[in-house]
Amino acid sequence: MHKILVIGSSNTDLIVKVKRFPEAGETIEGIAYMQAMGGKGANQAIAAHRLGGEVSFITCLGDDANGQNTLQYYKEEGLDVSSSLILKGVSSGTAMIWVDEKGENCIVITPGANNMLTSDYIVKVEDNIANAEIVVLQMEVPYDTVKTVCSLAKKHKKKVILNVAPARELDEEILKNVDILVVNETEAETISGEKIEAIGKETVIAKLITMGASTVLLTLGKQGCLLKNEQIEISKKAFVVDALDTTAAGDTFCGALAARLSKRENWDDVLTFASAASALCVTRMGAQPSVPTEKEVLDFLKENEVNSNHKIN
């Protein structure tokens, strides 16, 4: 079985490049349009796969054209989706994405089949969790499903990486079953109930640990990231690049994180690699089309003269 199991959403992304975002009631002209595969679960699965991980992915798709195209795409990528759920008469998930000239984005998601990935189905495929080493989750599938996966992973003593995106509050049971909580500033504030501006990043992280998370990884965009648990604290600067589209930068970071942890790399090397992967991601348009390969990241690190112990197995 594969070392990394990603459970989460799949979407077809409809992407429009605009000079600026429109005001309410305003019609503007787009600069460019493209269609690509997306969804946070799929983005992270593809990222972990391309960046050196042995990955399987469980998602839910409809039997519509988008779902069929998505399945074919996964097969061409070499991603194992054999335990995924395919439903008749259900629309696959979609996301409408606007990207402005600064690389910032606005996204509207229609979950469709993603909302049908239920706890009952997860129980049926529990063996996938039992046979993995690392389980990766996000919040674009039902909350109860995430809760069930965390519980089953804890039962089988598996490492759980939870990226709380989109942001939402979490109950104590989930937090105590999560090994690595990956959050941006908004997500950290939503879960902790505190404002970073008021009490500082370190204090918010400390509260999340008190609430049950073993390790907290706070992503800070252009400012890098901050990792903290009871044993270590690491601050990592972001690589400076010209951003074209920030879509999937966080997902690429999470996929890289899982891939390098599965190779037993130390935290400093893991965060350096993940930061480089997300930096490359934002220089390209789209979600999954922007996810780099392991070789591309290693070449980028070499070009930027970053000393590390990364190797391609």
C-alpha positions in Angstrom: 0.0 0.0 0.0 1.0 3.6 -0.4 2.7 5.6 2.4 0.4 8.6 2.0 -3.4 8.6 1.9 -5.1 11.8 0.9 -8.8 12.1 1.5 -10.7 15.1 0.2 -12.3 17.1 -2.6 -12.0 17.1 -6.3 -13.1 20.0 -8.5 -13.0 21.2 -12.1 -11.6 24.7 -11.9 -12.9 27.4 -14.3 -10.2 30.1 -14.2 -10.4 33.7 -15.4 -7.5 36.1 -15.4 -8.6 39.7 -14.8 -6.9 43.1 -14.4 -8.9 43.7 -11.2 -11.8 42.2 -9.4 -15.2 43.7 -10.4 -17.4 45.7 -8.0 -20.9 44.6 -7.2 -23.1 44.8 -10.3 -20.2 45.6 -12.5 -19.3 43.7 -15.7 -15.6 43.7 -16.7 -13.6 42.0 -19.5 -11.4 39.0 -18.7 -7.8 38.8 -19.9 -7.6 35.0 -20.3 -9.5 31.8 -19.5 -8.5 28.2 -18.7 -10.0 25.1 -17.3 -8.0 22.8 -15.0 -8.3 20.1 -12.4 -8.5 21.4 -8.8 -10.1 20.8 -5.3 -8.0 21.0 -2.2 -7.9 17.2 -1.7 -6.9 16.6 -5.3 -4.3 19.4 -5.3 -2.6 18.0 -2.3 -2.7 14.4 -3.6 -1.2 15.5 -6.9 1.4 17.6 -5.1 2.4 14.8 -2.8 2.6 12.4 -5.8 4.7 14.7 -8.1 7.0 15.7 -5.2 8.2 12.2 -4.4 5.5 10.6 -2.3 3.8 7.2 -2.7 0.2 8.4 -2.7 -3.4 7.1 -2.9 -6.4 9.4 -3.0 -10.0 8.9 -1.9 -12.5 11.4 -3.3 -16.1 11.4 -4.6 -17.0 12.2 -8.2 -20.2 12.2 -10.2 -20.5 10.2 -13.4 -20.9 13.4 -15.4 -18.4 14.7 -18.0 -16.3 16.5 -15.4 -16.1 13.4 -13.3 -15.1 11.2 -16.2 -12.5 13.7 -17.4 -11.1 13.9 -13.9 -10.8 10.1 -13.5 -9.0 9.9 -16.8 -6.6 12.7 -15.7 -5.8 10.9 -12.5 -4.9 7.7 -14.4 -2.7 9.7 -16.7 -0.9 11.2 -13.7 -0.4 7.8 -12.2 -2.4 8.7 -9.1 -4.1 5.7 -7.4 -7.8 6.6 -7.0 -9.1 3.0 -6.9 -10.9 3.4 -3.6 -12.8 6.6 -4.6 -16.6 6.8 -4.8 -18.3 7.4 -8.1 -22.0 8.3 -8.0 -24.6 8.3 -10.7 -26.9 11.4 -11.2 -24.6 13.6 -9.1 -22.6 16.6 -10.4 -18.9 16.6 -9.7 -17.5 19.6 -7.8 -16.6 22.8 -9.6 -14.7 26.0 -8.6 -14.9 29.4 -10.3 -11.7 31.3 -9.8 -10.8 34.9 -10.5 -7.1 35.9 -10.6 -6.1 39.5 -10.7 -2.9 41.0 -12.1 -1.2 40.8 -8.6 -1.8 37.1 -8.5 -4.5 37.2 -5.8 -7.6 35.1 -6.2 -11.3 34.9 -5.4 -12.9 31.5 -5.5 -16.5 30.3 -5.5 -16.9 26.5 -4.9 -19.9 24.3 -5.8 -19.2 21.1 -3.8 -21.5 18.7 -5.7 -20.2 15.1 -5.2 -17.7 16.3 -2.6 -20.6 16.6 -0.1 -21.4 12.9 -0.7 -18.1 11.6 0.7 -19.7 10.4 3.9 -18.5 8.9 7.1 -20.3 5.7 6.2 -18.2 5.3 3.1 -15.0 6.0 5.0 -15.8 3.2 7.4 -16.1 0.9 4.3 -12.6 1.8 3.2 -11.0 1.8 6.6 -8.3 -0.6 5.4 -6.8 2.2 3.3 -6.2 4.2 6.5 -4.9 1.2 8.4 -2.3 0.5 5.6 -1.0 4.1 5.2 1.6 5.9 7.2 0.4 9.5 6.8 -3.2 10.6 6.3 -3.8 14.1 4.8 -7.1 16.0 5.1 -8.7 19.3 4.3 -12.2 20.8 5.0 -13.9 20.6 1.6 -15.7 17.4 2.5 -18.3 17.0 5.3 -17.1 17.8 8.8 -18.3 14.5 10.1 -16.2 12.7 7.5 -13.0 14.6 8.6 -13.9 13.7 12.2 -14.3 10.0 11.3 -11.0 9.8 9.4 -9.1 11.5 12.3 -10.7 9.0 14.7 -9.8 5.9 12.5 -6.3 7.2 11.9 -5.8 7.6 15.6 -7.1 4.1 16.2 -4.5 2.7 13.7 -1.8 5.0 15.1 -1.3 6.9 11.8 0.1 10.4 11.5 -2.6 12.9 10.6 -2.0 16.2 8.7 -5.0 18.4 8.8 -5.1 21.6 6.7 -8.1 23.6 8.0 -9.0 25.1 4.7 -11.6 26.6 4.2 -11.4 28.0 7.7 -13.8 26.8 10.4 -13.9 26.0 14.1 -12.9 22.6 15.2 -14.0 20.6 18.2 -11.6 19.2 20.8 -12.0 15.6 19.6 -10.6 16.4 16.1 -7.8 18.5 17.5 -6.6 15.8 19.8 -6.5 13.3 16.9 -4.4 15.6 14.7 -0.6 15.3 14.7 0.2 18.3 12.4 -2.3 21.2 12.1 -1.6 23.3 9.1 -3.3 26.7 9.1 -2.9 30.2 7.7 -3.5 33.3 9.9 -7.2 33.4 9.2 -7.6 29.7 9.9 -5.6 30.0 13.1 -7.7 32.9 14.4 -10.9 31.0 13.5 -10.0 27.9 15.5 -8.4 29.7 18.4 -10.9 32.5 18.7 -8.0 34.9 19.1 -6.6 37.7 16.9 -3.0 37.5 15.9 -2.8 41.3 15.7 -3.8 41.4 19.4 -1.8 38.7 21.0 0.9 37.6 18.4 1.5 34.6 16.3 3.4 32.6 18.9 0.6 33.0 21.5 -2.1 31.9 19.0 0.0 28.9 18.1 0.4 28.1 21.8 -3.3 28.2 22.3 -3.9 25.8 19.4 -1.4 23.4 21.1 -3.2 23.8 24.4 -6.5 23.0 22.6 -5.0 19.6 21.5 -2.9 19.9 18.4 0.5 18.2 18.7 2.3 20.3 16.1 1.1 23.6 14.6 2.4 24.8 11.3 1.4 28.4 10.6 1.8 29.5 6.9 2.4 33.2 6.4 2.4 33.6 2.6 5.3 35.9 1.6 6.5 35.9 5.2 7.2 32.2 5.2 6.0 29.8 7.9 6.4 29.0 11.6 6.3 25.5 13.1 6.0 24.8 16.8 5.4 21.9 19.2 6.6 21.0 22.6 10.1 20.1 21.4 11.0 22.5 18.6 10.2 25.9 17.1 11.3 26.7 13.5 10.8 29.8 11.5 11.3 29.6 7.7 11.5 32.5 5.3 9.6 32.3 2.0 11.5 32.3 -1.3 11.2 35.6 -3.3 9.5 35.1 -6.7 7.3 37.0 -9.0 3.8 35.7 -8.2 1.5 35.1 -11.2 -1.3 33.1 -9.4 -1.5 32.1 -5.7 -4.1 29.3 -6.4 -3.0 26.0 -4.8 0.2 27.4 -3.2 -1.0 26.2 0.2 -2.1 22.9 -1.2 1.3 22.4 -2.8 3.0 23.2 0.5 0.8 20.6 2.2 1.5 18.0 -0.4 5.2 18.7 -0.2 5.1 18.4 3.6 3.5 14.9 3.4 5.9 13.8 0.7 9.1 14.8 2.5 7.9 13.6 5.9 7.2 10.2 4.3 10.9 10.1 3.4 11.9 10.7 7.1 13.5 14.1 6.4 14.1 16.4 9.3 11.8 19.4 9.9 14.2 22.0 8.6 14.7 20.2 5.3 10.9 19.5 5.0 10.0 23.1 5.4 12.7 24.3 3.0 11.5 21.9 0.4 7.8 22.8 0.9 8.5 26.5 0.8 10.4 26.0 -2.5 7.5 24.0 -4.0 4.9 26.6 -3.1 7.2 29.4 -4.5 7.4 27.6 -7.8 3.6 27.1 -7.7 2.8 30.8 -7.6 4.8 31.5 -10.7 2.3 29.5 -12.8 -1.4 29.7 -13.6 -4.0 27.3 -12.3 -4.1 24.8 -9.4 -2.8 21.4 -10.5 -1.0 22.7 -13.6 1.1 24.9 -11.3 2.3 22.0 -9.0 6.0 21.4 -9.7 7.8 18.0 -9.8 10.3 16.8 -7.3 13.1 17.5 -9.8 12.0 21.0 -10.4 12.0 21.8 -6.7 15.5 20.2 -6.2 16.8 22.2 -9.2 15.2 25.4 -7.8 16.9 24.8 -4.4 20.2 24.2 -6.2 19.9 27.4 -8.2 19.1 29.3 -5.0 22.1 27.7 -3.3 20.1 26.1 -0.5 22.1 23.3 1.2 19.9 20.3 2.1 19.8 16.5 2.3 17.0 16.1 -0.3 17.4 13.2 -2.7 15.2 11.6 -5.4 14.6 8.0 -4.4 
